[in-house]
Amino acid sequence: MLPRQTRTMTKLRELALRNSSTNSIVGNQLKHRHGLHIIRQTCTEFPRKLKKTERKPWVTNINELKRIGRAERKERQIVRERILQPPQNGLLVKELIPVAHQVNADRIQLFTCVSKVAQSIAIYSCSVCGEVHIGHRPHKIRTCNVMGSAASKEHCWRRGAVEHVLPLVESFHLYDRLGRAVSHNERLQVDQIPAILELCVQAGIDLPEYPTRRRVFPAYSISGRVIDFEKRFPKEDAPGKDIYACGFWQKGNNISDDNKSVDMQPCDLQGTAVRGMEAWERMRSGASRLMETYAVQTCGYCSEVQVGPKGHRVRNCQAYKHQMRDGQHAWQEATIDDVVPPVYVWHVRDTQSEKPLVNGLKKYYGMLPAVVELFAQAGASVPNDYVVMMREDVAVPEWDEEKLVV
């Protein structure tokens, strides 16, 4: 038996721990009682950065994928014809063709709005780790923890550009999405275009510089093999039309010319930011809807993306255990964040303040995607999906008050 005083102290400690765990789930409130600040943290989590040895989470459960694989192997043993549905049979889904055109228009409008807003709001990028900061006076948060960084983990800031806010994720352009995958020897002969644009092309957009085979008759599956009853090269398709000779070296010019095709009328900064925020939301929602029907593959360890039913065979993966795969990618189902990656940055509440964000108070700051933060500082309202990540309901204490926070 423990002494009565010891038992009493133990019960008080358990009660305090139980109350603290309960308060940590209730909400973000800052109270001032008897000279102490009591913080109630929410259960909201920032997107965790994966380690180099970690694989991306599976979109579909691995046990479900194994069950589907066993069913497909059992189906291939039976020699019979199986009717495929669009787009597995090579035909387009007519209901998604307007969605593809809308996503492509929103992509061009988003790039134009970001370019205009970036002329008024500063964009900074770390030359060592690549972290991005939006707004004047870059933050002083010491999160530069990569090879070659300083011992103090402080960032080496330089002026950024649009590509730091909207990183370009490319995919090989497929002339025939049901054809064979791009091999390693063809990596310099096949064009690489933005993955979101390739998704729109496969969903029904016709671009003269990136021709795509449009089938009239559907393909069938017999014992797991796709049988095409159309001619290999129809009369309207010229031989070699799937390879654009100068596209590999001139793809940057083609993309920039495409983005310049939309001429927005001159207006105030806030109006441009509002239109850009709306284009960002429509583009992501429309692309997510397309990806529910048109398959997109991504590497489980790197940022490589291939739009199509299967990944390419180019051996250029340099991520975890790439030697065991002979440089090939570990393909899995992609998400919208793989096709349109949001670059998360620290949220600046007071854009008029000259004080930068400091390292000692980083647990009170929120985060937002760089595009959303850029438009928010320009006067656009933040969508409801990102309000919780901003942590606007958490009061940031001053330096002399931080040591009083419990």
Disulfide bonds with the S-S distance in Angstrom:
none
